[in-house]
């Protein structure tokens, strides 16, 4: 089965996180190179980690939001998570960046740890497999005329 571009992006993001490390604190990146899950996806698409990822959350969000391929990959990760994305109060739309970032940094149950590094990479790989499956077997939305 051929890999989808989204699947390739997500597998690359898993490699990026494995190399640089996972960051779950404030901002999208750290000075030592660790990245938030959405920043890793952005880097997988663009090959870059903008300086604003270190210091400016609003500029970082804008960088990610305008990168169509990164947003598609982030939506795929959001789709495989066991919860629904929150609604952005300003737009009324699902906030997939917040969903993915919050999931990676927050314990599922009180008294438990947030997902660990291998669990985050596992979710990226599951989302990549789902993206590949959607590419190989696209939804049939049109009925053939009989």
C-alpha positions as CSV (number, residue, x, y, z in Angstrom):
1,X,0.0,0.0,0.0
2,X,1.5,3.4,-1.0
3,X,2.1,5.8,1.9
4,X,0.1,9.0,1.9
5,X,1.8,12.3,2.2
6,X,0.0,12.8,5.5
7,X,1.2,9.4,6.6
8,X,4.8,10.3,5.6
9,X,4.6,13.6,7.4
10,X,3.4,11.9,10.6
11,X,6.1,9.2,10.5
12,X,8.7,11.9,9.9
13,X,7.2,13.8,12.9
14,X,7.7,10.6,15.0
15,X,11.3,10.5,13.9
16,X,11.7,14.2,14.7
17,X,10.3,13.7,18.2
18,X,12.5,10.7,18.7
19,X,15.6,12.7,17.8
20,X,14.9,16.0,19.4
21,X,12.6,15.0,22.3
22,X,9.1,15.8,23.4
23,X,8.3,19.1,25.0
24,X,5.0,19.5,26.9
25,X,5.5,22.8,28.6
26,X,4.8,26.4,27.6
27,X,5.6,27.5,24.0
28,X,6.1,25.0,21.2
29,X,9.8,24.4,21.5
30,X,12.8,24.7,23.9
31,X,16.3,26.1,23.5
32,X,17.7,22.5,23.8
33,X,15.6,21.5,20.7
34,X,12.7,19.6,22.3
35,X,9.4,20.1,20.4
36,X,5.7,20.1,21.1
37,X,3.9,17.4,19.1
38,X,2.4,20.0,16.7
39,X,5.7,21.7,16.3
40,X,7.3,18.4,15.4
41,X,4.6,18.0,12.7
42,X,5.3,21.5,11.4
43,X,9.0,20.7,11.3
44,X,8.3,17.4,9.5
45,X,6.5,19.4,6.8
46,X,8.8,22.4,6.5
47,X,12.1,21.2,7.8
48,X,12.2,24.3,10.1
49,X,11.6,25.3,13.7
50,X,10.8,29.0,13.6
51,X,12.3,31.2,16.4
52,X,8.8,32.2,17.4
53,X,8.2,28.6,18.6
54,X,10.5,29.5,21.5
55,X,8.9,32.7,22.6
56,X,5.6,33.7,21.0
57,X,2.6,31.4,21.2
58,X,0.3,33.5,19.0
59,X,2.9,33.8,16.2
60,X,3.6,30.0,16.6
61,X,-0.1,29.2,16.3
62,X,-0.4,31.3,13.2
63,X,2.7,29.6,11.6
64,X,1.1,26.2,12.2
65,X,-2.4,27.2,11.2
66,X,-1.4,28.6,7.8
67,X,0.6,25.4,6.9
68,X,-2.1,23.4,5.2
69,X,-0.1,20.1,5.2
70,X,0.7,20.4,8.9
71,X,-2.9,21.2,9.8
72,X,-4.1,18.2,7.8
73,X,-1.7,16.0,9.7
74,X,-2.7,17.5,13.1
75,X,-6.4,16.9,12.3
76,X,-5.5,13.2,11.6
77,X,-3.8,12.9,15.0
78,X,-6.8,14.6,16.6
79,X,-9.1,12.1,14.9
80,X,-7.3,9.1,16.4
81,X,-7.3,10.4,20.0
82,X,-9.8,9.0,22.4
83,X,-11.5,12.4,23.0
84,X,-13.1,15.1,21.0
85,X,-11.4,18.4,20.1
86,X,-12.6,21.5,22.0
87,X,-14.4,24.2,20.2
88,X,-12.5,27.5,19.6
89,X,-14.6,30.2,21.3
90,X,-13.6,32.8,18.7
91,X,-14.3,30.8,15.6
92,X,-16.8,28.1,16.7
93,X,-14.6,25.5,15.0
94,X,-12.9,22.5,16.4
95,X,-9.5,23.4,17.8
96,X,-7.3,20.5,16.7
97,X,-4.0,22.2,17.7
98,X,-5.2,22.6,21.3
99,X,-6.7,19.1,21.3
100,X,-3.4,17.4,20.2
101,X,-1.2,19.6,22.4
102,X,-3.4,19.3,25.5
103,X,-3.6,15.5,25.0
104,X,0.2,15.1,24.9
105,X,0.7,17.3,28.1
106,X,-2.2,16.2,30.3
107,X,-2.9,13.1,32.4
108,X,-5.8,11.1,31.2
109,X,-7.0,10.4,34.8
110,X,-6.3,12.3,38.0
111,X,-3.2,10.9,39.7
112,X,-1.7,9.5,36.5
113,X,1.0,10.8,34.3
114,X,0.6,12.4,30.9
115,X,1.3,10.3,27.9
116,X,5.0,9.4,27.8
117,X,7.3,9.9,24.8
118,X,6.7,6.4,23.3
119,X,2.9,6.8,23.7
120,X,3.1,10.1,21.8
121,X,5.1,8.5,19.0
122,X,2.7,5.6,19.0
123,X,-0.2,8.0,18.4
124,X,1.7,9.6,15.5
125,X,2.3,6.2,14.0
126,X,-1.4,5.2,14.4
127,X,-2.5,8.4,12.7
128,X,0.0,7.7,9.9
129,X,-1.5,4.3,9.4
130,X,-5.0,5.7,9.4
131,X,-3.9,8.4,6.8
132,X,-2.4,5.7,4.6
133,X,-5.6,3.6,4.8
134,X,-7.7,6.6,3.8
135,X,-5.5,7.1,0.8
136,X,-5.7,3.5,-0.2
137,X,-9.4,3.1,0.4
138,X,-11.0,6.6,0.0
139,X,-14.6,7.1,1.0
140,X,-17.1,6.5,-1.8
141,X,-19.1,9.7,-1.7
142,X,-20.7,9.5,-5.2
143,X,-23.2,6.9,-6.3
144,X,-22.8,5.4,-9.7
145,X,-25.6,6.1,-12.1
146,X,-27.4,2.8,-12.8
